Amino acid sequence: MTDLSPTPTDLSFHTASRRHLLVECADLAATMHLHHALETAALSGVVELIPAARTVLLNFDPSRTTATALEGAIRGLSLTESDAGTAREVTIDVVYDGEDLAEVAELLSISPAEVVARHQQATWQVAFAGFAPGFGYLAGDDPLFDVPRRSSPRTRVPVGSVALAGEFTGVYPRSSPGGWQLIGRTDATLWDLDREPPALFVPGTLVKFQEAQRELVDVDRGTAGDASSAAAESSATTSASAHSFEVLRPGLQLLVQDLGRPGFASMGVSSAGAADRRALTTANRVVGNAEFAAGLESFGGGALLAITGTGVAAVTGAAGPITVTAADGTVHHPHLGEAFALEDGDELDLGQAEEGVRRYLAFRGGVDAEPALGSSSADTLAGLGPAALDTGTVVTLHGPNSAPHLVDPSPTSARRDLPRPGKTLTMTVTLGPRQDWFTDAGIDTLLGQEWTVTHESDRVGLRLEGDVPLERARTGELPSEGAVTGALQVPPNGQPVLFGPDHPLTGGYPIIASVDDVDLAAQLAPGVKVRFTTRSAQPATDGETTTADGEPSTDHTPHSTENGS
């Protein structure tokens, strides 16, 4: 058998952010070899690996290693060791009655029966995960399968659909939009939080498909297989406990958030967590919680809560009024970043955000929400964790005595210079990993013009709009590759999208750069204007502009080498 493992000279290295390095291989087989070698090597400082079609994205801790050191270590790895015989094997029963089976057969110039036969005869291996928790991109050993996606994606693909796209086959773990060609269906459970691991398909798993010997049970295919629904519902209790709150008004969006669930990228699960981690950890420190304790993230403000039991709380993040109204009508206005007491019967009103857009509320002891994969954060894209809190929801709190630290008696410096709509903020970016997909004029446009945050913005991403779109040097899409929070991904219209904490793990549009301060990016409200600059450039400022990146200014040159050059 031909050795398809990569050699050091086959690899190219690209900066994806100041804590992410993208390693590119020649083809899918080489990428799978590299991913296995990196898992085996467990390089110092590497936090997580995100494999994709032609790349492996390394998330690393800059306090323990550097991109340059990692490149040297990777070039020194033995990449020829085979992992044959160690892979987990899974068999999937399929009813081959997909809506696109006949069309796929026509595209491949064979009969539908032969499509089915060769799909079963092939050996498929999970190359990488993405798109949704439990969704695996399966690469096969039959070169026949190279199937274009549908020209018009479906708005809803049923859970359990077996599909083809490009060189891959896959099974939809939940009902979702999708553009893959449907050839069958299965009742296999691809994602189950009560299983270890929750994902049936993890990278390296060998998969065989076979004709189902019985008719599949006709379940509600809009919700079946989505095991996250139970976790989502568990955030609310039906009655108040000794320490709890009831949502009287949620505002635009009210979520339970902690610091997220890193370490599950191999199952298609992003870290998620608080969009402004700095604000949440500050609020937790003020009330004496561990930094990772669960609190509330209020988008836009406007939340009103009825308090049961006595406790201590703090609000950080976006500036705006904070009002505590006691049962006897007494009104108190705590300051941002200040620990304040709550009494049974109080109503806590988080007023509208005035500077910034996300407000964070920490209760001493923390929110008691059912964890999913070790975290209580709400992932709005994956549907993991507690559901968004709505009017009438009652949420239990851990008792104040459970907090591990003392309350900070003095107000902390929680006020940050955050922009109001219409103001301009200058943010530093790190170019890469795909700045070479854009012309010099495109790079100049990114760094030279103002971009406005549009109303099409959420935790998945912020759509930005500029007068001049970014000019591409190359057309088409990349093979899917890992993306990071803070990435500026550029779709064909040339208007970038700034990825938030709930962004997809992988994507096919080129990423031109990433913002250095993702906490600040989380506070960009619709209408705010942004200018981007690199760390080696002097940002232009005027009376209307605030420069803030949350990091000491140092010269930075993007890291990108190919074939050792």
C-alpha positions in Angstrom: 0.0 0.0 0.0 1.3 3.4 -0.9 2.5 5.5 2.0 0.3 8.7 2.0 1.7 10.2 5.2 3.0 13.7 4.9 6.7 14.6 5.0 8.0 17.8 6.6 8.4 19.5 3.2 4.7 18.7 2.3 3.5 20.9 5.2 2.8 24.7 5.2 2.2 26.7 8.3 -0.2 29.7 8.6 -1.0 32.0 11.5 -4.7 31.8 12.4 -4.5 34.0 15.5 -2.0 34.8 18.2 -2.8 31.5 19.8 -3.7 29.3 16.8 -1.5 27.8 14.1 -2.9 26.2 10.9 -0.9 23.4 9.4 -1.8 22.5 5.8 -1.3 19.2 4.1 -1.4 18.1 0.5 -4.5 16.0 0.7 -7.1 14.4 3.1 -5.1 11.2 3.7 -2.0 13.2 4.7 -4.1 15.4 7.0 -5.5 12.3 8.8 -1.9 11.0 9.2 -0.8 14.4 10.6 -3.7 14.6 13.0 -3.0 11.1 14.4 0.7 12.0 14.8 -0.1 15.2 16.7 -2.5 13.3 19.0 0.2 10.8 19.7 2.9 13.4 20.2 0.8 15.6 22.6 3.1 18.5 22.0 3.7 20.8 25.0 1.5 23.9 25.0 -1.1 22.5 22.6 -4.6 22.8 24.0 -6.7 21.4 21.3 -6.6 20.0 17.7 -9.2 20.7 15.1 -8.7 18.5 12.0 -10.4 19.4 8.7 -10.2 18.4 5.0 -6.6 19.6 4.3 -5.6 21.2 7.6 -5.1 20.7 11.3 -5.7 23.8 13.5 -3.7 23.9 16.7 -4.9 25.9 19.6 -1.9 26.6 21.8 -1.2 28.4 25.1 1.2 31.4 24.3 2.6 31.3 27.8 3.9 27.7 27.2 5.0 27.7 23.5 5.1 29.7 20.3 4.0 29.2 16.7 7.7 29.0 15.7 8.5 26.4 18.3 5.5 24.3 17.3 6.5 24.4 13.6 9.9 23.1 14.5 8.4 20.4 16.7 6.0 19.3 14.0 8.7 19.2 11.3 10.6 16.9 13.7 7.8 14.5 14.1 7.8 11.0 12.6 4.8 11.2 10.3 5.0 7.8 8.7 3.8 5.6 11.6 0.6 3.9 10.6 -2.4 3.8 12.9 -3.9 0.7 11.2 -5.6 -1.7 13.5 -6.2 0.8 16.3 -9.4 2.4 14.9 -12.8 1.9 16.5 -15.4 0.3 14.1 -19.0 1.1 13.7 -21.7 -0.4 11.5 -24.7 1.7 10.4 -28.0 0.2 9.2 -29.5 2.3 6.3 -32.7 2.4 4.4 -31.6 3.6 0.9 -34.7 5.7 -0.1 -33.2 9.2 -0.1 -34.8 11.9 -2.2 -31.5 12.5 -4.2 -30.6 8.9 -4.8 -31.7 8.9 -8.5 -30.0 12.3 -9.1 -26.7 11.1 -7.5 -26.8 8.0 -9.7 -27.2 10.2 -12.8 -24.3 12.5 -11.7 -22.1 9.4 -11.2 -23.3 7.7 -14.5 -24.3 4.5 -12.7 -27.6 3.0 -11.5 -29.2 3.8 -8.1 -28.6 0.1 -7.1 -24.9 0.5 -7.9 -24.7 3.7 -5.8 -26.1 1.7 -2.9 -23.9 -1.3 -3.4 -20.7 0.7 -3.7 -21.6 2.9 -0.7 -21.9 -0.3 1.3 -18.8 -1.9 -0.1 -16.6 1.1 0.6 -14.7 1.5 3.9 -15.4 4.9 5.3 -13.3 6.6 8.0 -14.2 9.7 10.0 -11.7 12.3 8.9 -13.0 15.2 11.0 -16.1 16.6 12.8 -17.9 19.8 12.4 -21.1 21.5 11.4 -23.1 20.1 14.4 -22.3 18.0 17.4 -21.9 14.4 16.3 -21.6 15.2 12.6 -18.6 13.4 11.1 -17.1 13.9 7.6 -16.4 10.3 6.4 -13.8 9.8 3.7 -14.1 6.5 1.7 -11.7 4.3 -0.3 -13.9 4.3 -3.5 -12.8 7.1 -5.8 -16.3 7.0 -7.4 -17.7 9.2 -4.7 -17.2 12.8 -5.6 -20.6 14.3 -5.5 -21.4 18.1 -5.8 -23.6 19.7 -3.2 -27.1 20.7 -4.1 -27.3 24.1 -5.9 -30.0 25.1 -3.5 -29.6 23.8 0.1 -32.7 22.5 1.9 -34.0 24.6 4.8 -34.6 21.3 6.8 -32.9 18.0 6.5 -34.4 15.3 8.7 -32.3 13.8 11.5 -30.7 10.5 10.5 -30.4 11.4 6.8 -27.5 9.7 5.1 -25.9 12.0 2.6 -23.1 12.6 0.1 -21.1 15.8 -0.7 -17.7 16.1 -2.4 -15.6 13.1 -1.4 -17.5 12.7 1.9 -20.5 10.8 3.2 -22.2 11.8 6.5 -25.2 11.3 8.7 -27.2 14.3 10.0 -27.3 14.0 13.9 -30.1 16.5 14.2 -32.7 18.2 11.9 -31.0 21.2 10.3 -30.5 23.1 7.0 -28.1 21.4 4.6 -27.0 21.1 1.0 -25.8 17.5 0.9 -27.3 14.9 -1.4 -29.7 12.6 0.5 -29.4 8.9 -0.4 -30.9 7.2 2.7 -31.8 7.3 6.4 -30.8 5.5 9.6 -32.1 5.4 13.2 -28.6 5.2 14.6 -28.1 7.8 17.4 -25.2 9.9 16.4 -25.2 12.2 19.5 -26.1 11.1 23.0 -24.9 13.1 26.1 -25.5 10.0 28.2 -23.0 8.0 26.1 -19.2 8.0 26.4 -18.1 9.5 24.1 -21.4 11.3 23.2 -20.5 11.3 19.5 -20.7 8.0 17.6 -18.4 9.4 15.0 -15.0 10.7 16.2 -11.9 11.2 14.0 -10.4 7.8 13.1 -13.6 5.8 13.5 -14.0 3.2 10.7 -17.6 3.0 9.4 -19.4 0.4 7.4 -22.9 0.9 6.0 -25.3 -1.9 5.4 -28.9 -2.4 4.2 -31.3 -2.2 7.2 -32.9 -5.6 7.8 -36.1 -4.0 9.2 -38.0 -0.9 8.5 -36.9 2.0 10.7 -39.3 3.4 13.3 -41.0 6.5 12.0 -40.1 9.0 14.7 -40.5 12.8 14.8 -37.5 13.5 12.7 -37.5 17.2 13.6 -36.4 16.5 17.2 -35.3 12.9 17.5 -31.6 12.4 18.1 -31.2 15.8 19.5 -30.1 14.8 23.0 -29.3 18.4 23.9 -33.0 19.2 24.3 -33.1 17.5 27.7 -30.0 19.5 28.8 -31.6 22.6 27.5 -34.8 22.1 29.4 -33.0 21.3 32.6 -31.9 24.9 33.2 -35.4 25.8 34.6 -37.1 24.4 37.7 -40.8 24.3 38.2 -40.7 25.9 41.6 -38.5 28.3 43.5 -35.8 26.9 45.9 -34.3 28.6 48.9 -32.1 30.6 46.5 -33.4 31.2 43.1 -34.8 33.9 40.7 -37.8 34.1 38.4 -37.4 35.8 35.0 -40.1 38.5 34.9 -38.6 40.0 31.6 -35.7 38.4 29.7 -34.8 41.4 27.5 -33.6 40.6 24.0 -31.7 37.5 25.1 -30.9 36.1 28.5 -28.5 33.1 28.7 -26.7 31.0 31.3 -23.0 31.2 30.6 -19.7 30.0 32.1 -16.3 29.7 30.5 -17.4 27.1 28.0 -16.5 23.5 27.1 -13.1 23.3 25.5 -11.7 19.9 24.5 -14.6 18.5 22.4 -13.7 19.8 18.9 -13.2 16.2 17.8 -16.9 15.6 18.3 -17.9 18.8 16.4 -18.5 20.8 19.6 -17.0 24.3 20.0 -16.0 25.9 23.3 -18.9 28.4 23.4 -19.0 30.1 26.8 -19.3 33.7 27.7 -18.8 36.0 24.8 -17.0 38.5 27.0 -15.0 36.2 29.3 -13.2 39.1 31.0 -16.5 40.5 32.1 -17.9 37.2 33.5 -14.6 36.4 35.4 -14.5 39.9 36.9 -18.1 39.5 38.1 -17.3 36.1 39.7 -14.2 37.5 41.4 -16.2 40.4 42.9 -18.7 38.1 44.6 -16.2 35.5 45.6 -16.9 32.7 43.1 -14.5 30.6 41.2 -13.9 32.3 37.8 -15.6 29.5 36.0 -18.9 29.7 37.9 -22.0 30.0 35.8 -23.7 33.4 35.6 -26.0 35.3 33.3 -25.3 36.9 29.9 -27.8 39.6 29.0 -27.7 40.8 25.4 -28.8 44.4 25.2 -29.8 44.5 28.9 -33.5 44.9 29.9 -33.7 41.8 32.0 -35.9 41.9 35.2 -35.6 39.2 37.8 -37.5 38.4 41.0 -35.2 37.2 43.8 -36.0 34.4 46.3 -33.6 34.2 49.3 -30.8 36.5 50.4 -27.5 36.7 48.5 -24.9 38.9 46.8 -24.5 39.8 43.2 -22.4 41.9 40.8 -22.9 43.3 37.3 -20.1 43.8 34.8 -19.7 44.2 31.0 -21.7 46.9 29.2 -22.5 50.1 31.0 -26.1 50.9 31.9 -28.4 51.4 34.9 -28.7 48.7 37.6 -31.8 48.9 39.9 -32.7 46.9 42.9 -36.3 47.4 44.2 -37.1 46.0 47.6 -40.5 44.6 48.6 -41.2 47.8 50.5 -40.5 49.9 47.5 -37.0 51.0 48.5 -34.8 51.6 45.5 -31.0 51.1 45.3 -28.7 51.7 42.3 -25.5 49.6 42.6 -22.5 50.6 40.5 -21.0 48.5 37.7 -18.5 46.1 39.2 -19.8 46.5 42.7 -20.9 43.7 45.0 -24.4 44.4 46.3 -26.8 42.6 48.6 -30.1 41.0 47.5 -32.9 40.2 49.9 -35.9 37.9 49.5 -38.6 39.6 47.4 -36.2 42.1 45.7 -36.5 42.8 42.0 -33.3 43.2 40.1 -33.5 45.3 36.8 -30.6 45.3 34.4 -31.4 48.4 32.4 -30.6 48.8 28.7 -27.0 48.6 27.7 -25.6 52.1 26.9 -22.0 51.4 26.1 -21.3 47.9 24.8 -24.0 45.3 24.3 -23.6 42.4 26.8 -24.1 42.7 30.5 -23.0 39.9 33.0 -24.6 39.1 36.3 -22.9 36.9 38.8 -24.6 35.6 42.0 -22.5 34.5 44.9 -22.5 30.7 44.7 -23.3 30.7 41.0 -26.2 29.6 38.8 -27.2 25.9 39.4 -27.8 24.7 35.8 -27.5 21.2 34.5 -24.1 20.8 32.7 -23.6 19.4 29.2 -20.1 18.0 28.7 -19.0 19.6 31.9 -20.2 23.1 31.2 -23.4 25.0 31.8 -22.9 27.4 28.9 -25.6 27.8 26.3 -24.3 27.1 22.8 -26.9 28.7 20.5 -25.6 27.1 17.3 -25.2 23.6 18.6 -28.2 23.6 20.8 -26.2 22.5 23.8 -26.6 23.6 27.4 -29.5 25.5 29.0 -32.1 27.0 26.8 -32.5 30.8 26.6 -34.3 32.0 29.7 -37.9 33.3 29.1 -40.6 35.0 31.1 -41.7 32.7 33.9 -38.5 30.6 34.0 -37.4 29.9 37.6 -33.7 29.2 38.0 -32.0 27.7 41.1 -28.9 29.3 42.6 -26.2 27.7 44.7 -26.3 29.0 48.2 -24.0 32.0 48.9 -22.1 29.9 51.5 -20.9 27.6 48.7 -18.6 30.3 47.2 -15.0 29.5 47.8 -13.7 33.1 48.3 -14.6 36.3 50.2 -16.7 39.0 48.6 -14.6 41.9 47.4 -15.8 44.8 49.6 -14.6 47.6 47.2 -15.9 48.3 43.7 -13.6 46.8 41.1 -12.4 48.6 38.0 -15.1 47.0 35.8 -15.8 50.1 33.7 -14.3 49.8 30.3 -14.2 52.3 27.4 -16.8 50.6 25.2 -18.3 52.2 22.1 -21.8 53.5 21.6 -23.5 53.1 18.2 -22.2 55.7 15.8 -18.8 55.9 17.5 -15.6 54.4 16.0 -13.4 51.8 17.6 -9.9 50.8 16.4 -9.1 47.1 16.9 -5.9 45.3 16.2 -5.9 42.2 14.0 -3.5 39.4 13.1 -3.5 38.7 9.4 -4.0 35.1 8.3 -4.4 32.3 7.7 -5.7 33.1 4.2 -4.7 36.7 3.5 -3.1 35.4 0.3 -6.6 34.8 -1.1 -7.0 38.6 -1.2 -5.3 41.2 -3.4 -3.1 43.9 -1.9 -6.0 46.2 -2.5 -8.3 43.9 -0.5 -5.8 44.0 2.4 -5.6 47.8 2.1 -9.5 47.9 2.2 -9.6 45.8 5.3 -7.2 48.1 7.1 -8.1 51.4 5.5 -11.9 51.8 5.7 -14.5 51.9 8.4 -16.8 48.8 8.9 -20.2 49.1 10.5 -21.6 46.3 12.7 -25.0 45.4 11.2 -28.2 44.2 13.0 -27.5 40.7 11.5 -25.3 39.9 14.5 -25.5 37.3 17.3 -23.3 34.9 19.2 -22.4 33.0 16.0 -21.0 36.1 14.3 -21.2 39.8 13.6 -21.9 40.8 10.0 -19.8 43.9 9.1 -20.6 46.3 6.2 -18.1 48.5 4.4 -18.5 50.8 1.4 -15.9 48.7 -0.6 -16.0 44.9 -0.4 -12.8 43.0 0.1 -11.3 42.1 -3.3 -10.3 38.5 -3.7 -7.2 37.2 -5.6 -8.7 33.7 -5.7 -12.3 32.6 -6.3 -14.2 29.6 -5.0 -14.2 28.0 -1.6 -11.5 26.4 0.4 -11.9 22.8 1.6 -13.4 23.1 5.0 -10.9 24.1 7.6 -10.9 25.1 11.3 -12.0 28.6 12.4 -11.4 30.5 15.6 -13.4 32.9 17.7 -12.6 36.4 16.4 -11.9 35.3 12.9 -12.9 37.6 10.0 -14.4 35.2 7.5 -15.1 36.6 4.1 -18.1 35.2 2.0 -18.3 35.9 -1.8 -19.9 39.3 -1.3 -16.7 40.6 0.2 -18.3 41.8 3.5 -16.6 40.1 6.5 -18.3 38.2 9.3 -16.6 38.4 12.7 -17.0 35.0 14.4 -18.4 34.9 17.9 -18.1 32.1 20.6 -20.8 29.9 19.0 -19.3 29.9 15.5 -19.0 26.8 13.4 -15.8 24.8 14.0 -15.0 24.6 10.3 -15.9 26.6 7.2 -15.0 27.0 3.6 -14.8 30.7 3.1 -11.3 32.2 3.5 -10.4 34.0 6.7 -8.4 37.1 6.1 -7.5 37.9 9.7 -8.6 37.6 13.4 -9.2 40.3 16.0 -6.8 40.2 18.9 -9.3 41.1 21.6 -12.4 38.8 21.3 -13.8 40.1 24.6 -14.0 43.6 23.1 -15.5 42.2 19.9 -18.3 40.7 22.0 -19.3 44.2 23.1 -19.8 45.7 19.6 -23.4 46.8 19.2 -25.2 47.2 15.9 -24.3 50.7 14.5 -20.8 50.7 16.0 -18.1 51.5 13.5 -14.8 49.6 13.5 -11.4 50.3 12.0 -8.8 47.5 11.9 -5.0 47.9 12.2 -2.1 45.4 12.6 0.0 45.6 15.7 3.0 46.8 13.7 1.0 49.8 12.4 0.2 53.0 14.2 -3.6 53.3 14.4 -5.1 56.5 13.2 -7.1 58.3 15.9 -9.2 61.3 16.3 -11.7 62.8 18.8 -14.3 60.1 17.9 -12.0 57.1 18.0 -11.1 54.8 20.9 -8.2 52.4 20.6 -8.6 49.3 22.7 -7.2 45.8 22.3 -6.7 44.7 25.8 -3.1 43.7 25.2 0.3 45.5 25.4 1.3 46.9 22.0 4.1 44.9 20.4 5.2 44.4 16.8 3.7 41.4 15.2 4.4 39.7 11.9 2.0 37.0 10.6 3.6 33.6 10.6 3.3 31.9 7.3 5.8 29.5 5.7 5.6 26.9 3.0 8.0 24.0 2.3 10.4 25.3 4.8 10.8 28.7 3.3 
